[in-house]
């Protein structure tokens, strides 16, 4: 049985079979505890709140039930502590979701420069689809604007329902949508 503890060291990686799963800057918590605590919830917002709570504690573990399977299987990803400096700002800001069937987009209506978060519902509850976010949402070089790359995926129709978007052609001929 693999039992991993995150201790109070500045940086600690949980490595199993050469794959890095966790990054932490927090007092001791076991991998098993993380697996039990961070599970899909009955609403997209509740699942997203769990991710924000985890990050505000200085923990980020890819391999948790709140994330899609592709995200969970990511190897050797390292998050640096700078990712956490604005987490409380996001955790304490109002966000909501728009749901169509088993898909949802989570967004901050008061801050359109904040990119959306995608979620889907499965038999366990709402799961954050972080793989879809990094596949389809891209930011301008200064981070002030996000673009939804074109294509036929379930979240695009949700984005168009929530945001006023126009189709644009980016450098290299890439088709995308951006908020107006």
Order of alpha helices (4+ residues) and beta strands (2+ residues): beta-beta-beta-beta-alpha-alpha-beta-alpha-alpha-beta-beta-beta-beta-alpha-beta-beta-alpha-beta-beta
